[in-house]
Amino acid sequence: MKKRMILAALMGTLVLTSCQQKGDEPTRMTTPADAEKTLPTNITECNFRLGNLAFTHALNGADTCISLKEQDLLEFHCTEKRDIFCDPNGKLTNNTIPILLSAIDNTQPFTFTAKVTPGFTPEGLYNAADLFVYANDTLWQKLCFEQDERGNHRIVTVRTLGTSDDNNHQQLDAATVYLRLSSDTRTLASYYSIDRKEWQMVRLYKNYYPAQLWIGIASQSPTSGTCTSLFEEVSLEQTAVSNFRTGE
């Protein structure tokens, strides 16, 4: 009886250890080719540089929506009723937003930063400029500077795992803001800053995205009118922020 009890305890320990080890590491695709297979059909190749980033793919014709106004100043035009959202109720699902995409190795740390000025207008409900991490049309997150239902400008994040959540964060009395996404390969966090010196964290969670991932920029206009957003000081660093709470 005593031997059976010891054996059962050992087996329980092994099972617990196995579960803990599996939970420690994000579930990821193992090759870049796997991520390519998940890409939607409405994506095309392009060749556009902004800052130190090469945007090589365009979703929903994004390469036809952009123009370089000055060196490293991109104007991104979006027509009405174009958005990305996987509504849990199905009623508001939309996958028409144009996104410029750049491939990254998600097994390495990265920090993606941009200064954004969305095209806010009186009628432009949910107009926004967005930064993306994107695996496919049902696995992504966007970090937005968006106009809300009352005309306020605020930071918003939407995280999609099959269906989307929708999180309204800080309201800002500003027309321009810096947005940042950063990963140390295990954790992904979202930040904003007014001056690019002091950063505020708005979201942090486990980085479960594929090894081959895409980062991107977009302008959205989900309801009426158009949204022309400006992107400046776009950069990709192959390091994570040193402090996930402060974003620095």
C-alpha beads as a LAMMPS data file, in Angstrom:
LAMMPS data file: protein, C-alpha beads

248 atoms
247 bonds

1 atom types
1 bond types

-500.0 500.0 xlo xhi
-500.0 500.0 ylo yhi
-500.0 500.0 zlo zhi

Masses

1 110.0

Atoms # bond

1 1 1 0.000 0.000 0.000
2 1 1 2.804 2.393 0.945
3 1 1 4.585 1.745 -2.382
4 1 1 1.384 2.465 -4.301
5 1 1 0.912 5.758 -2.430
6 1 1 4.505 6.830 -3.196
7 1 1 4.088 5.875 -6.879
8 1 1 0.818 7.822 -7.124
9 1 1 2.456 10.882 -5.545
10 1 1 5.373 10.707 -7.985
11 1 1 3.035 10.420 -10.972
12 1 1 1.043 13.405 -9.709
13 1 1 4.231 15.443 -9.419
14 1 1 5.248 14.513 -12.949
15 1 1 1.860 15.516 -14.334
16 1 1 1.951 18.831 -12.456
17 1 1 5.500 19.538 -13.643
18 1 1 4.517 18.736 -17.223
19 1 1 1.530 21.095 -17.082
20 1 1 3.632 23.871 -15.593
21 1 1 6.284 23.496 -18.288
22 1 1 3.706 23.578 -21.063
23 1 1 2.107 26.658 -19.593
24 1 1 5.399 28.500 -19.279
25 1 1 6.002 28.872 -23.015
26 1 1 3.717 30.592 -25.527
27 1 1 2.203 28.308 -28.145
28 1 1 3.744 29.409 -31.431
29 1 1 4.091 28.292 -35.019
30 1 1 7.533 26.882 -35.628
31 1 1 8.334 28.189 -39.108
32 1 1 7.715 31.412 -41.060
33 1 1 5.955 29.329 -43.715
34 1 1 3.249 28.419 -41.213
35 1 1 2.352 32.078 -40.716
36 1 1 2.290 32.655 -44.475
37 1 1 -0.319 29.888 -44.813
38 1 1 -2.684 31.706 -42.449
39 1 1 -2.655 34.988 -44.363
40 1 1 -5.990 36.056 -45.871
41 1 1 -6.536 36.119 -49.619
42 1 1 -7.059 39.906 -49.658
43 1 1 -3.369 40.580 -49.047
44 1 1 -0.868 41.625 -51.710
45 1 1 2.843 42.296 -51.880
46 1 1 4.164 45.843 -51.859
47 1 1 7.455 47.642 -51.318
48 1 1 7.325 50.735 -49.150
49 1 1 9.812 52.093 -46.603
50 1 1 9.023 54.367 -43.684
51 1 1 11.657 55.108 -41.064
52 1 1 13.701 51.928 -40.687
53 1 1 10.773 49.698 -41.605
54 1 1 10.117 47.939 -44.900
55 1 1 6.416 47.330 -45.420
56 1 1 6.209 44.362 -47.772
57 1 1 2.500 43.450 -47.689
58 1 1 -0.757 45.376 -47.939
59 1 1 -4.107 44.213 -46.591
60 1 1 -7.259 45.402 -48.361
61 1 1 -5.346 47.600 -50.808
62 1 1 -3.471 49.611 -48.171
63 1 1 -0.704 50.467 -50.650
64 1 1 -3.263 52.429 -52.698
65 1 1 -4.319 54.475 -49.642
66 1 1 -0.966 56.030 -48.753
67 1 1 1.291 58.834 -49.883
68 1 1 4.593 60.165 -48.601
69 1 1 4.083 63.885 -47.939
70 1 1 7.573 64.638 -46.629
71 1 1 10.538 62.513 -45.664
72 1 1 9.247 59.966 -43.137
73 1 1 5.779 61.587 -43.013
74 1 1 3.105 59.214 -44.288
75 1 1 -0.476 60.208 -45.087
76 1 1 -2.867 57.251 -44.783
77 1 1 -6.335 57.757 -46.292
78 1 1 -9.292 55.548 -45.360
79 1 1 -12.773 55.740 -46.857
80 1 1 -15.927 55.240 -44.799
81 1 1 -17.160 51.994 -43.237
82 1 1 -13.712 50.379 -43.224
83 1 1 -12.722 48.744 -39.964
84 1 1 -11.525 45.488 -38.421
85 1 1 -13.593 43.896 -35.647
86 1 1 -14.753 40.333 -34.967
87 1 1 -18.001 40.995 -33.132
88 1 1 -18.916 38.326 -30.528
89 1 1 -22.550 38.867 -31.607
90 1 1 -21.697 38.908 -35.322
91 1 1 -23.620 42.104 -36.067
92 1 1 -20.684 44.540 -36.285
93 1 1 -18.079 42.204 -37.795
94 1 1 -15.975 44.045 -40.365
95 1 1 -12.697 43.059 -42.036
96 1 1 -12.177 45.765 -44.638
97 1 1 -9.535 47.986 -43.015
98 1 1 -6.416 48.714 -45.122
99 1 1 -3.233 47.796 -43.201
100 1 1 0.422 48.142 -44.220
101 1 1 2.327 45.119 -42.858
102 1 1 5.968 44.371 -42.066
103 1 1 7.190 40.886 -41.094
104 1 1 9.049 40.403 -37.810
105 1 1 10.605 37.462 -35.988
106 1 1 8.478 37.126 -32.873
107 1 1 11.038 34.855 -31.206
108 1 1 13.172 37.997 -30.796
109 1 1 12.388 41.092 -28.677
110 1 1 10.980 44.129 -30.459
111 1 1 9.645 47.624 -29.817
112 1 1 7.448 49.252 -32.468
113 1 1 6.819 52.997 -32.097
114 1 1 5.064 55.683 -34.139
115 1 1 3.797 59.225 -33.791
116 1 1 0.196 59.359 -35.029
117 1 1 -2.259 62.113 -35.876
118 1 1 -5.674 60.647 -36.714
119 1 1 -8.117 62.388 -39.017
120 1 1 -10.691 63.310 -36.383
121 1 1 -13.869 64.882 -37.820
122 1 1 -17.239 65.842 -36.276
123 1 1 -19.024 62.955 -38.016
124 1 1 -16.137 60.477 -37.815
125 1 1 -17.298 58.136 -35.051
126 1 1 -14.454 55.714 -34.182
127 1 1 -12.020 57.347 -36.608
128 1 1 -8.526 56.307 -35.538
129 1 1 -4.884 55.757 -36.350
130 1 1 -3.718 52.255 -35.378
131 1 1 -0.651 50.152 -34.681
132 1 1 -1.069 46.394 -35.167
133 1 1 0.371 43.054 -34.260
134 1 1 -1.226 40.738 -36.803
135 1 1 -1.084 36.989 -37.390
136 1 1 -4.283 36.513 -39.398
137 1 1 -7.806 37.943 -39.564
138 1 1 -8.893 36.314 -36.290
139 1 1 -5.634 36.634 -34.321
140 1 1 -4.412 40.205 -33.829
141 1 1 -4.333 43.279 -31.595
142 1 1 -4.606 46.942 -32.479
143 1 1 -3.562 49.950 -30.416
144 1 1 -5.557 53.016 -31.444
145 1 1 -5.860 56.731 -30.916
146 1 1 -9.596 56.951 -31.529
147 1 1 -12.604 59.254 -31.452
148 1 1 -15.332 57.913 -29.171
149 1 1 -19.137 58.225 -29.083
150 1 1 -18.982 61.642 -27.387
151 1 1 -16.339 63.064 -29.702
152 1 1 -13.553 62.564 -27.162
153 1 1 -10.093 61.424 -28.217
154 1 1 -8.879 58.380 -26.319
155 1 1 -6.529 55.420 -26.365
156 1 1 -8.276 52.169 -27.299
157 1 1 -7.068 48.582 -27.579
158 1 1 -8.824 45.702 -29.303
159 1 1 -7.507 42.164 -28.808
160 1 1 -8.868 39.397 -31.019
161 1 1 -8.778 35.660 -30.335
162 1 1 -11.416 34.439 -32.747
163 1 1 -13.664 37.271 -31.563
164 1 1 -12.700 40.776 -30.439
165 1 1 -12.857 42.556 -27.122
166 1 1 -12.999 46.367 -27.009
167 1 1 -11.227 48.391 -24.337
168 1 1 -11.458 52.167 -23.918
169 1 1 -8.523 53.644 -22.024
170 1 1 -7.239 57.141 -21.313
171 1 1 -9.050 60.192 -22.703
172 1 1 -6.600 62.773 -24.077
173 1 1 -6.939 66.440 -24.907
174 1 1 -4.590 66.108 -27.857
175 1 1 -4.568 65.714 -31.614
176 1 1 -1.290 63.782 -31.779
177 1 1 0.146 60.989 -29.648
178 1 1 2.967 58.448 -29.665
179 1 1 1.952 54.773 -29.652
180 1 1 4.209 51.843 -28.772
181 1 1 4.032 48.033 -28.830
182 1 1 6.833 46.086 -27.133
183 1 1 7.650 42.411 -26.568
184 1 1 10.429 40.529 -24.795
185 1 1 9.150 37.353 -26.587
186 1 1 7.087 36.300 -23.551
187 1 1 5.110 39.460 -22.803
188 1 1 3.468 42.003 -25.117
189 1 1 2.566 45.477 -23.860
190 1 1 0.911 48.619 -25.278
191 1 1 1.789 52.209 -24.384
192 1 1 1.108 55.824 -25.276
193 1 1 3.018 59.054 -24.686
194 1 1 2.446 62.738 -25.368
195 1 1 6.144 63.648 -25.529
196 1 1 7.902 60.296 -26.223
197 1 1 9.606 60.646 -22.833
198 1 1 7.015 59.550 -20.298
199 1 1 5.069 56.446 -21.306
200 1 1 1.797 55.107 -19.903
201 1 1 1.014 51.398 -20.099
202 1 1 -2.517 50.555 -21.206
203 1 1 -2.349 46.804 -21.739
204 1 1 -0.066 43.834 -21.036
205 1 1 -0.538 40.108 -21.666
206 1 1 1.276 36.917 -22.630
207 1 1 2.793 36.888 -26.118
208 1 1 1.167 33.812 -27.615
209 1 1 1.510 34.985 -31.235
210 1 1 3.275 32.920 -33.944
211 1 1 7.031 32.951 -34.428
212 1 1 6.518 34.748 -37.732
213 1 1 4.370 37.787 -37.035
214 1 1 3.418 41.042 -38.731
215 1 1 3.386 44.564 -37.356
216 1 1 1.427 47.219 -39.154
217 1 1 -0.101 50.670 -39.386
218 1 1 -3.602 51.646 -40.427
219 1 1 -6.159 54.417 -40.587
220 1 1 -9.795 53.492 -39.905
221 1 1 -13.197 55.063 -40.579
222 1 1 -15.854 52.584 -39.382
223 1 1 -18.939 54.793 -39.798
224 1 1 -19.243 57.880 -42.021
225 1 1 -16.909 60.255 -43.815
226 1 1 -13.226 59.573 -44.295
227 1 1 -10.182 59.420 -42.038
228 1 1 -6.789 60.652 -43.195
229 1 1 -4.165 59.925 -40.556
230 1 1 -0.518 60.964 -40.382
231 1 1 2.314 58.638 -39.298
232 1 1 5.741 59.998 -38.327
233 1 1 8.856 58.855 -36.453
234 1 1 8.052 55.225 -37.197
235 1 1 10.703 52.884 -35.832
236 1 1 11.361 49.235 -35.014
237 1 1 13.990 48.335 -32.420
238 1 1 15.117 44.752 -31.830
239 1 1 14.948 45.188 -28.059
240 1 1 12.123 45.270 -25.547
241 1 1 11.446 48.154 -23.186
242 1 1 13.579 47.801 -20.052
243 1 1 10.632 48.342 -17.713
244 1 1 7.237 46.971 -18.726
245 1 1 5.412 49.122 -16.182
246 1 1 6.847 52.445 -17.381
247 1 1 7.420 51.559 -21.036
248 1 1 10.935 52.979 -21.054

Bonds

1 1 1 2
2 1 2 3
3 1 3 4
4 1 4 5
5 1 5 6
6 1 6 7
7 1 7 8
8 1 8 9
9 1 9 10
10 1 10 11
11 1 11 12
12 1 12 13
13 1 13 14
14 1 14 15
15 1 15 16
16 1 16 17
17 1 17 18
18 1 18 19
19 1 19 20
20 1 20 21
21 1 21 22
22 1 22 23
23 1 23 24
24 1 24 25
25 1 25 26
26 1 26 27
27 1 27 28
28 1 28 29
29 1 29 30
30 1 30 31
31 1 31 32
32 1 32 33
33 1 33 34
34 1 34 35
35 1 35 36
36 1 36 37
37 1 37 38
38 1 38 39
39 1 39 40
40 1 40 41
41 1 41 42
42 1 42 43
43 1 43 44
44 1 44 45
45 1 45 46
46 1 46 47
47 1 47 48
48 1 48 49
49 1 49 50
50 1 50 51
51 1 51 52
52 1 52 53
53 1 53 54
54 1 54 55
55 1 55 56
56 1 56 57
57 1 57 58
58 1 58 59
59 1 59 60
60 1 60 61
61 1 61 62
62 1 62 63
63 1 63 64
64 1 64 65
65 1 65 66
66 1 66 67
67 1 67 68
68 1 68 69
69 1 69 70
70 1 70 71
71 1 71 72
72 1 72 73
73 1 73 74
74 1 74 75
75 1 75 76
76 1 76 77
77 1 77 78
78 1 78 79
79 1 79 80
80 1 80 81
81 1 81 82
82 1 82 83
83 1 83 84
84 1 84 85
85 1 85 86
86 1 86 87
87 1 87 88
88 1 88 89
89 1 89 90
90 1 90 91
91 1 91 92
92 1 92 93
93 1 93 94
94 1 94 95
95 1 95 96
96 1 96 97
97 1 97 98
98 1 98 99
99 1 99 100
100 1 100 101
101 1 101 102
102 1 102 103
103 1 103 104
104 1 104 105
105 1 105 106
106 1 106 107
107 1 107 108
108 1 108 109
109 1 109 110
110 1 110 111
111 1 111 112
112 1 112 113
113 1 113 114
114 1 114 115
115 1 115 116
116 1 116 117
117 1 117 118
118 1 118 119
119 1 119 120
120 1 120 121
121 1 121 122
122 1 122 123
123 1 123 124
124 1 124 125
125 1 125 126
126 1 126 127
127 1 127 128
128 1 128 129
129 1 129 130
130 1 130 131
131 1 131 132
132 1 132 133
133 1 133 134
134 1 134 135
135 1 135 136
136 1 136 137
137 1 137 138
138 1 138 139
139 1 139 140
140 1 140 141
141 1 141 142
142 1 142 143
143 1 143 144
144 1 144 145
145 1 145 146
146 1 146 147
147 1 147 148
148 1 148 149
149 1 149 150
150 1 150 151
151 1 151 152
152 1 152 153
153 1 153 154
154 1 154 155
155 1 155 156
156 1 156 157
157 1 157 158
158 1 158 159
159 1 159 160
160 1 160 161
161 1 161 162
162 1 162 163
163 1 163 164
164 1 164 165
165 1 165 166
166 1 166 167
167 1 167 168
168 1 168 169
169 1 169 170
170 1 170 171
171 1 171 172
172 1 172 173
173 1 173 174
174 1 174 175
175 1 175 176
176 1 176 177
177 1 177 178
178 1 178 179
179 1 179 180
180 1 180 181
181 1 181 182
182 1 182 183
183 1 183 184
184 1 184 185
185 1 185 186
186 1 186 187
187 1 187 188
188 1 188 189
189 1 189 190
190 1 190 191
191 1 191 192
192 1 192 193
193 1 193 194
194 1 194 195
195 1 195 196
196 1 196 197
197 1 197 198
198 1 198 199
199 1 199 200
200 1 200 201
201 1 201 202
202 1 202 203
203 1 203 204
204 1 204 205
205 1 205 206
206 1 206 207
207 1 207 208
208 1 208 209
209 1 209 210
210 1 210 211
211 1 211 212
212 1 212 213
213 1 213 214
214 1 214 215
215 1 215 216
216 1 216 217
217 1 217 218
218 1 218 219
219 1 219 220
220 1 220 221
221 1 221 222
222 1 222 223
223 1 223 224
224 1 224 225
225 1 225 226
226 1 226 227
227 1 227 228
228 1 228 229
229 1 229 230
230 1 230 231
231 1 231 232
232 1 232 233
233 1 233 234
234 1 234 235
235 1 235 236
236 1 236 237
237 1 237 238
238 1 238 239
239 1 239 240
240 1 240 241
241 1 241 242
242 1 242 243
243 1 243 244
244 1 244 245
245 1 245 246
246 1 246 247
247 1 247 248
